Structure formats: structure tokens, C-alpha cells
Amino acid sequence: MAKREVKFDHDDGLIVSEVGPWATEKHARVRQYIEISSATRKKYIPPPAWHAGAAYIELFSGPGRSLIRGTNRIIDGSPLVAFKAAQATVPFTEMHLNDFDAENSSALNSRIRALGGAPICYSDPADVAIDKIVAAVNPSGLHFAFLDPFNLAGLSFDIIRKLSKLKVDLLIHVSVHDLQRNLDDYSRPGDVLDTFAPGWSKHVDPKKLSRNSFRAALMEYWLAEIRKLGKLPAEGVELVEGPTGQRLYWLVFASEHGIARKFWEAIRDPMRQTTMDF
């Protein structure tokens, strides 16, 4: 297999990832949420010293800059979007950013430091990085985590469970395209669904359901498991589509705080799908 070509940003000489044009939509939600929640976040920022802080968390962060596939346009990745949005309103006290690829992590670290930030960057598998991050942040602080994996295989429910120990608002990218394309493989014993939604097979029987009903029941089970953790998913789920209308992913917001869910309802696109229908 040919090695993928590594591409660089000519402005800083560092590597970039490649993304579809729809990436700007999820980045807009990250930016808007950080902006709209800034007054609440400010209540956790020292001084006084007993204020417990507010961290930004990403486990699949990329190098910080991305080339839109098929173009020459390079855009900020979500960590830079988050950093700039916070700096313009109320800065985070910490940024915990992870990417399994050490070169990506190094490039991201350099880019945020060039902007005056001091991120804490990791280059671990997500299930390793999450333990380090949860141990590092103040559990009494108010944190925001953006979970943006490439596919469902990266979205282990253990990550959400561990984050739920914190006072944290969650914005989660769930790949509907991956779920539709790989449902048969993923539903085999020991495969992706067992890590994405542990225990699903005891509650959802695919033999008794159409494929659409199976997917819908699976996602309702997943949402119910998040509720059990005390993180209540917002009613509005935003569907992001590709240029030809193909269904790509949902953005799911969850928080224990009613005001946070109201913030999400205020910024999401009301014209997009609001439930996980198939």
C-alpha cells in the first residue's frame, strides 16, 4: 500500500491533516458554544484561588491545521478554533489535547504556543490519554470536551464514562455514515458495538428489527446509557451532511446542567435533523 503523502502548511512549515468541507460546520459549533458559555465559564476562573478552573479537552485533536480535501484552502482545526474563541472571551485555564500520532501532537503544541498558549499535549491512544487527563484536571472545575473520532471504533463508551466523573459538557461526533456502512461487521460479538455501546445486545435484538429500526434502537440505548451517567443529552441532535446530501455524522451534546443544554439549543442549526431517525 502506498504511503499517504504528508502535506504541510506553507505559513508555518508544519504538517496538516486533510478534511472534508463539512469540518467547518462542527468547528462552528465548537466556537459558538465556547462563546455562548463564556460568562458561565468565567465563574470558575481564578482568582479567587478557590475557583476550580475550566479546561478544554480533546482526545482526537489532529495537528491543529487542516487542508480541505480537493482544494488549496487550509483552515484551523478544532483545538485552534477553541483556543482563539476562548482567548477572545474567557480563556480556558488548561487545554488537554491528545493525538495518537506524535507528529500531529507536536505540530499542535507548536501552533498553540506560537499564539501564546501553553497546552498540555499527549500522543497516546485515547483510552490511555483519558486516564491522564481525568487525573490532571480539577473535578470541581467546569470543563468542555469535544470528542471527534474518525469513526465509531474510536468512540469507546469508557471514554464517556470516565469523563462523566468530571463536571464536563460533552460535544460528541457520532459517525452515522460509519454506522450505516459497517453495521453488520460492527454488531458481531467482540466488535465495535461492544465498545461503543457495551451491553447493547442484551437490550436490542437485530433479528427482530429492520436495519433502520436496529440502528435507531441501538442509538436510543446509547443515549440512555449516557443519561445513566448523569449527563443528559440535549433534545436537539444536529445532522451534518456531505455536498450531495449524504448523511455523515451527528453532533450530540450532553451535560448535567440545564443551562448548558439551553446554550446548545441556541446555537445548533434548527433546520437540521433533531432526532436520530433512520
C-alpha positions as CSV (number, residue, x, y, z in Angstrom):
1,M,0.0,0.0,0.0
2,A,1.4,3.4,-1.0
3,K,2.3,5.7,1.9
4,R,-0.1,8.6,2.2
5,E,1.5,11.9,1.1
6,V,2.3,14.2,4.0
7,K,1.2,17.8,3.4
8,F,2.4,21.0,5.1
9,D,1.1,24.5,5.8
10,H,3.5,26.8,3.9
11,D,2.8,29.5,6.5
12,D,4.4,27.6,9.4
13,G,6.1,24.6,7.8
14,L,4.1,22.2,10.0
15,I,2.0,19.2,8.9
16,V,-1.7,19.4,8.2
17,S,-4.4,16.8,8.1
18,E,-7.0,16.6,5.3
19,V,-10.7,17.1,6.0
20,G,-13.9,17.4,4.1
21,P,-15.6,20.9,3.6
22,W,-18.2,19.9,6.3
23,A,-15.5,20.1,9.0
24,T,-16.2,23.9,9.2
25,E,-19.7,23.1,10.5
26,K,-18.6,21.2,13.6
27,H,-15.9,23.8,14.2
28,A,-18.5,26.5,14.1
29,R,-20.4,24.7,16.9
30,V,-17.3,24.4,19.0
31,R,-16.6,28.1,18.6
32,Q,-20.2,29.2,19.2
33,Y,-20.5,27.0,22.3
34,I,-17.3,28.4,23.8
35,E,-18.5,31.9,23.1
36,I,-22.0,31.5,24.5
37,S,-20.9,29.7,27.6
38,S,-18.1,32.3,28.4
39,A,-20.0,34.0,31.2
40,T,-20.6,30.7,33.0
41,R,-17.0,29.6,32.5
42,K,-15.8,32.9,34.0
43,K,-17.3,31.9,37.4
44,Y,-14.7,29.1,37.6
45,I,-11.6,31.0,36.6
46,P,-9.2,32.1,39.3
47,P,-8.8,34.4,41.1
48,P,-10.0,33.8,43.7
49,A,-7.8,30.8,44.3
50,W,-10.7,28.5,45.2
51,H,-12.2,28.8,41.8
52,A,-11.6,25.3,40.3
53,G,-10.8,26.2,36.7
54,A,-12.2,25.4,33.3
55,A,-10.3,23.0,31.0
56,Y,-10.8,22.2,27.3
57,I,-10.3,18.6,26.4
58,E,-9.8,16.8,23.0
59,L,-8.7,13.2,22.5
60,F,-8.5,13.2,18.7
61,S,-7.1,16.6,18.1
62,G,-5.1,16.4,14.9
63,P,-2.2,18.8,14.1
64,G,-4.2,22.0,14.5
65,R,-4.5,23.0,10.9
66,S,-6.2,21.1,8.1
67,L,-6.3,21.2,4.3
68,I,-9.8,20.9,2.8
69,R,-9.7,18.0,0.5
70,G,-9.6,18.8,-3.2
71,T,-8.7,22.5,-2.6
72,N,-5.8,24.7,-1.6
73,R,-7.7,26.1,1.4
74,I,-6.1,25.5,4.9
75,I,-8.3,26.1,8.0
76,D,-7.8,26.0,11.7
77,G,-8.5,22.6,13.3
78,S,-10.9,22.4,16.3
79,P,-8.2,23.0,19.0
80,L,-7.1,26.2,17.4
81,V,-10.7,27.2,16.9
82,A,-11.3,26.5,20.6
83,F,-8.2,28.4,21.8
84,K,-9.0,31.5,19.7
85,A,-12.6,31.6,20.7
86,A,-11.7,31.3,24.4
87,Q,-9.0,33.9,24.2
88,A,-11.5,36.3,22.7
89,T,-13.9,35.8,25.5
90,V,-12.8,33.9,28.7
91,P,-9.7,31.8,28.3
92,F,-9.6,28.2,29.5
93,T,-7.3,27.6,32.4
94,E,-5.9,24.5,30.8
95,M,-6.1,22.8,27.4
96,H,-5.6,19.0,27.3
97,L,-5.0,17.8,23.8
98,N,-4.3,14.3,22.5
99,D,-3.5,12.8,19.2
100,F,-2.1,9.2,18.8
101,D,0.2,10.5,16.1
102,A,3.2,12.1,17.8
103,E,3.9,14.4,14.8
104,N,0.4,15.7,14.9
105,S,0.7,16.3,18.7
106,S,4.0,18.1,18.3
107,A,2.6,20.3,15.5
108,L,-0.4,21.3,17.5
109,N,1.7,22.1,20.5
110,S,3.9,24.4,18.4
111,R,0.9,26.1,16.8
112,I,-0.8,27.0,20.1
113,R,2.4,28.1,21.8
114,A,3.0,30.4,18.8
115,L,-0.3,32.0,19.7
116,G,0.7,32.5,23.3
117,G,-0.9,29.4,24.8
118,A,0.5,26.6,27.0
119,P,-1.3,23.4,26.0
120,I,-0.8,20.1,27.7
121,C,-0.3,17.7,24.7
122,Y,-0.3,13.9,24.7
123,S,0.4,11.4,22.0
124,D,-1.4,8.3,23.4
125,P,-4.2,6.1,22.4
126,A,-7.4,7.8,23.5
127,D,-8.2,5.2,26.2
128,V,-4.7,5.9,27.7
129,A,-4.9,9.7,27.4
130,I,-8.3,9.9,29.1
131,D,-6.9,8.5,32.3
132,K,-4.1,11.0,32.4
133,I,-6.4,13.9,31.6
134,V,-9.1,13.0,34.2
135,A,-6.4,12.7,36.8
136,A,-4.9,16.1,35.9
137,V,-8.0,18.3,35.9
138,N,-9.8,19.6,38.9
139,P,-13.1,17.6,39.3
140,S,-14.7,20.6,40.7
141,G,-14.0,22.8,37.7
142,L,-16.3,23.3,34.7
143,H,-14.8,21.6,31.6
144,F,-15.7,21.2,28.0
145,A,-14.8,18.1,26.0
146,F,-15.1,17.8,22.2
147,L,-15.0,14.1,21.1
148,D,-14.3,14.0,17.4
149,P,-13.0,10.5,16.4
150,F,-12.6,9.4,12.8
151,N,-15.2,6.5,13.3
152,L,-17.2,4.6,15.8
153,A,-14.3,2.4,16.7
154,G,-12.6,5.4,18.3
155,L,-15.6,6.3,20.5
156,S,-15.3,3.8,23.3
157,F,-18.0,4.3,25.9
158,D,-15.4,4.0,28.6
159,I,-14.1,7.5,27.5
160,I,-17.6,9.0,28.1
161,R,-17.9,7.1,31.4
162,K,-14.5,8.4,32.6
163,L,-15.3,11.9,31.6
164,S,-18.6,11.8,33.4
165,K,-16.6,11.8,36.7
166,L,-15.9,15.4,35.9
167,K,-18.2,18.4,35.7
168,V,-18.0,18.5,32.0
169,D,-20.1,19.4,29.0
170,L,-19.7,17.0,26.1
171,L,-20.0,17.6,22.3
172,I,-19.7,14.2,20.6
173,H,-19.3,13.4,16.9
174,V,-21.1,10.2,16.1
175,S,-20.5,8.8,12.6
176,V,-23.9,7.9,11.1
177,H,-22.1,7.1,7.8
178,D,-19.9,4.5,9.6
179,L,-22.8,3.0,11.4
180,Q,-24.8,2.6,8.2
181,R,-22.0,1.2,6.2
182,N,-20.5,-1.2,8.7
183,L,-23.4,-2.2,10.9
184,D,-23.1,-6.0,10.1
185,D,-19.4,-6.2,10.9
186,Y,-19.7,-3.9,14.0
187,S,-22.5,-6.0,15.5
188,R,-20.5,-9.2,15.6
189,P,-19.6,-10.3,19.2
190,G,-16.5,-8.5,20.4
191,D,-16.5,-6.0,17.6
192,V,-17.0,-2.2,17.6
193,L,-20.5,-2.0,19.0
194,D,-19.4,-3.8,22.2
195,T,-17.0,-1.0,23.0
196,F,-19.2,1.8,21.6
197,A,-22.4,0.7,23.5
198,P,-21.4,-2.0,26.0
199,G,-24.3,-4.3,26.8
200,W,-26.3,-3.4,23.7
201,S,-27.0,-7.0,22.7
202,K,-28.9,-7.6,25.9
203,H,-31.4,-4.9,25.1
204,V,-31.5,-4.7,21.3
205,D,-32.2,-7.8,19.1
206,P,-31.3,-7.2,15.5
207,K,-33.0,-10.4,14.4
208,K,-36.4,-8.9,15.3
209,L,-35.8,-5.5,13.8
210,S,-35.3,-4.0,10.3
211,R,-31.9,-2.4,9.8
212,N,-33.2,1.1,10.3
213,S,-35.1,0.1,13.4
214,F,-31.9,-1.7,14.7
215,R,-29.8,1.4,14.2
216,A,-32.4,3.6,15.9
217,A,-32.8,1.2,18.9
218,L,-29.0,1.0,19.2
219,M,-28.7,4.8,19.4
220,E,-31.5,5.1,21.8
221,Y,-29.8,2.6,24.1
222,W,-26.5,4.5,23.8
223,L,-28.3,7.8,24.7
224,A,-30.0,6.0,27.7
225,E,-26.6,4.8,28.9
226,I,-25.2,8.4,28.8
227,R,-28.3,9.5,30.8
228,K,-27.4,6.9,33.5
229,L,-24.1,8.7,33.9
230,G,-25.9,11.9,34.8
231,K,-25.0,13.6,31.5
232,L,-28.3,14.4,29.9
233,P,-28.3,14.5,26.1
234,A,-29.9,17.6,24.6
235,E,-33.1,17.0,22.7
236,G,-31.7,18.6,19.5
237,V,-29.2,16.4,17.6
238,E,-27.6,18.1,14.6
239,L,-27.1,16.1,11.5
240,V,-24.2,17.1,9.2
241,E,-24.4,16.1,5.6
242,G,-22.0,16.0,2.7
243,P,-22.2,18.0,-0.5
244,T,-24.5,15.6,-2.2
245,G,-26.8,15.2,0.8
246,Q,-25.1,12.0,2.2
247,R,-25.6,11.6,5.9
248,L,-22.2,11.9,7.6
249,Y,-22.4,12.4,11.4
250,W,-24.5,13.6,14.2
251,L,-23.3,16.2,16.8
252,V,-24.7,15.1,20.1
253,F,-24.5,17.5,23.1
254,A,-24.7,16.2,26.7
255,S,-24.5,17.9,30.1
256,E,-25.7,17.7,33.6
257,H,-26.6,21.4,33.5
258,G,-29.8,22.6,32.1
259,I,-28.3,26.0,31.1
260,A,-25.6,24.2,29.1
261,R,-28.3,22.3,27.1
262,K,-30.1,25.6,26.5
263,F,-26.9,27.1,25.2
264,W,-26.7,24.1,22.7
265,E,-30.3,24.6,21.6
266,A,-29.5,28.3,21.0
267,I,-26.5,27.6,18.7
268,R,-27.4,24.5,16.8
269,D,-29.0,24.7,13.3
270,P,-32.7,24.3,13.9
271,M,-33.2,23.4,10.2
272,R,-31.2,20.2,10.6
273,Q,-32.4,16.9,11.8
274,T,-33.2,17.0,15.5
275,T,-33.6,13.3,16.3
276,M,-31.5,10.2,15.4
277,D,-34.0,8.9,12.8
278,F,-33.0,6.5,10.1
